[in-house]
Amino acid sequence: MTLKGEEHLGKKDESPRKHSSTCETLANKLEQFSNMVDRSQLQRISPTALAYLGDAVYELYVRTFYLIPQKQAKTYHHLVVTQVRAETQAKLLRSLWEYLTATELEIVRKGRNAATGRPKRLDPQTYQQATSLETLIGYLYLTDIQRLNELLNKLNLEN
């Protein structure tokens, strides 16, 4: 017995980006969430809370991105940690800048202003940019999953 989508696991040339069933399931769940929560409630969610959510969504995206082809757990960990570091997130935000709408730029600004405290190894600007990216991802996850997927697909994650 094979599970839905299992036939793809053996193919090394396919990227998780090409498989939208997970995204469609998430979109359905988000639509249910959106029907329970009105737009004004979504707008009141703090940038810090959006960054908290965006951090989890982004890490899940990166983990999924590297899932195929199969690798050793140590390799998965190294690849993911490299991508979720604040320095990499700041660089990725800068690479998306030209594609962002005015609303998205406003969310990025709010995320930057909400960034408080930081690891000692980071300069404030890098930490603010990383937090801004996470805030944008959290916001789009709740409001426009298709737009989130569009932007995530523009990222040049390293293999």
C-alpha positions in Angstrom: 0.0 0.0 0.0 1.4 3.4 -0.9 0.4 6.7 0.6 -0.7 9.6 -1.5 2.4 11.3 -2.9 4.7 8.4 -1.8 5.6 7.6 -5.4 7.6 10.9 -5.5 10.0 10.0 -2.7 12.3 8.0 -4.8 12.8 10.6 -7.5 15.9 12.7 -6.8 15.3 15.4 -9.4 12.0 16.7 -8.0 11.8 19.5 -5.5 9.1 19.9 -2.8 8.2 23.2 -4.5 6.6 21.2 -7.3 4.2 19.4 -4.9 1.3 21.6 -3.8 -0.9 19.1 -1.9 0.6 20.2 1.4 0.1 23.8 0.5 -3.4 23.2 -0.6 -4.2 21.5 2.7 -2.6 24.4 4.6 -4.7 26.8 2.5 -7.9 24.9 3.4 -7.0 25.1 7.1 -6.2 28.8 6.8 -9.4 29.5 5.0 -11.2 27.9 7.9 -9.2 30.1 10.3 -9.9 33.2 8.3 -13.7 32.4 8.4 -13.5 32.3 12.2 -11.4 35.5 12.6 -12.3 38.7 10.9 -9.8 41.0 9.2 -9.8 43.6 12.0 -8.7 40.8 14.5 -5.9 39.8 12.1 -4.7 43.4 11.8 -4.4 43.5 15.6 -2.0 40.7 15.8 1.3 42.2 17.0 4.4 42.1 14.7 6.2 40.1 17.4 3.4 37.4 17.3 3.6 37.4 13.5 7.4 37.0 13.6 6.9 34.1 16.1 4.5 32.4 13.6 6.7 33.3 10.6 9.7 31.8 12.2 7.9 28.4 12.5 6.4 28.6 9.0 9.8 29.5 7.4 11.6 26.7 9.2 9.0 24.2 8.1 9.3 25.5 4.5 13.1 25.1 4.6 12.9 21.6 6.2 10.4 20.6 3.5 12.6 22.1 0.7 15.6 19.9 1.8 13.6 16.8 2.4 14.1 15.4 -1.2 16.5 13.9 -2.2 17.0 12.0 1.0 20.0 12.9 3.1 21.4 11.9 6.5 19.9 13.7 9.5 23.2 15.5 10.1 23.1 16.9 6.6 19.4 18.0 6.9 20.3 19.8 10.2 23.3 21.6 8.7 21.3 22.8 5.6 18.4 24.0 7.6 20.4 25.8 10.3 22.3 27.6 7.5 19.1 28.9 6.0 17.3 29.9 9.3 20.2 31.9 10.6 19.5 35.6 10.9 22.3 36.6 8.5 20.8 34.4 5.8 17.2 35.6 6.5 18.4 39.2 6.2 20.0 38.4 2.8 16.8 36.7 1.6 14.7 39.7 2.6 16.9 42.0 0.6 16.6 39.6 -2.4 12.8 39.8 -2.2 12.6 43.6 -1.8 11.9 44.4 -5.4 8.9 42.0 -5.4 7.2 43.3 -2.3 3.9 45.3 -2.5 3.4 48.5 -0.5 1.4 46.6 2.1 4.1 44.0 2.4 6.7 46.7 2.8 4.6 48.2 5.6 4.5 44.8 7.4 8.3 44.6 7.0 8.7 48.0 8.5 6.5 47.0 11.5 8.5 43.9 11.9 11.8 45.8 11.9 10.5 48.2 14.5 9.3 45.3 16.7 12.7 43.6 16.8 13.9 44.0 20.3 16.9 42.3 21.9 19.3 40.3 19.8 22.0 37.7 20.1 25.3 39.3 20.9 26.9 37.9 17.7 24.5 40.0 15.5 24.4 43.6 14.6 21.0 45.3 15.2 20.3 45.8 11.4 20.8 42.1 10.6 18.5 41.1 13.5 15.9 43.6 12.4 15.9 42.4 8.8 15.6 38.8 9.9 12.7 39.6 12.2 11.1 41.6 9.4 11.2 38.6 7.1 9.7 36.4 9.7 6.9 39.0 10.4 6.1 39.1 6.6 6.0 35.3 6.4 3.7 35.1 9.5 1.4 37.8 8.0 1.2 36.2 4.6 0.6 32.8 6.2 -2.5 34.1 7.8 -3.7 36.4 5.0 -2.5 35.2 1.6 -1.0 31.7 1.4 -0.7 31.9 -2.4 1.3 35.1 -2.2 3.5 33.5 0.5 4.2 30.6 -1.7 5.0 32.9 -4.6 7.6 34.8 -2.5 9.1 31.7 -1.0 9.5 30.2 -4.4 11.6 33.3 -5.3 14.2 32.5 -2.6 17.4 31.0 -3.8 17.9 28.4 -1.1 21.2 26.7 -1.5 21.4 22.9 -2.1 
